[in-house]
């Protein structure tokens, strides 16, 4: 772990087709890259678990710090369609 790294608790709030879900537990992470990785993994889980069988979908992960300030956001937009009358 880098010397300048300070562990902080981050909260990963999700907005998707089911509405808004606030994270009231959070995760303690010590690097910004870990925040990005966690948000990406959450979006990948949503894509795998919720999007099959749907023609489109959106998901947003907004990350708050311990002060409640939004510090990071990641989004996924999914759409599928036939290009021609196959």
N, C-alpha and C positions, 0 to 999 in steps of 0.2 A: 504494500500500500504506500503511495507517495506520502512524503512527510506533510504536505500541505492539505492532504485529504481530511475532511471532517465529516463524520457520520451525521446524517440528518434523516429525519423521518419525512417521507414523501407519501402523498395520498393520490391514488389513481382513480379519478371519477370517470364513469363511462356513460356516454349518451349513445343509444342505438335505437333500433326499431321498437324495443321494449320500453323506451323512455330513458330517464335519468337514474343512475345508481351512484350514490355518493359512497366513497370508500371511507369508512370510519375507523379502520385499523391502520392502514398504511404499511410501509416497509422502511426499514432503516438501511440506507445506502450511503456509500462514501465517495462515489464518483458520478459525475454527470452522465458518463457513458452507460452506467448501470441503470439510470433513470430511463434513458433512451431505449435500452435493451428491454426493460420491463414493459414499457408502453408498447413496443413492437410485438412482444410476445403476447400481450393481451389482445392486440388487434388480430394477430394470427389465430389465436384461439377462437375469437368471435367469427372470423372468416370460416374456420373449419367447422365450428359447432352450429352456427346460426344461418349461414348463407346457402348451403346446398338446398336445392329445390326452390329457391326464391329467384325471381328475375333481377332483383336489384337490392341493394342495401347500403347503409352508411353506418359508420361507427366513429366515435371520437373519444379519445382518452385525454382528459385534461388533468395535469399533475399540479397538485398544490404542495407547498412546503409547510413546515410546522406553524408558520404564521398565518396560514390560510391563503397565501398569495399564489396565484397561478404562475407557474414557472416554466411549464413545457406543455406542448399540445401535439398530438399525433392523430391523423385521421385516415380512414379507409373508405373509399367509395367503390362500390362494386356494381357492375351492370353487365348483363349478358343478353345477347339477342342473336338471332339468325340474320345473316347479312342478305341472303337471297331466299327465294322460295324453294329451298332445297327439297 
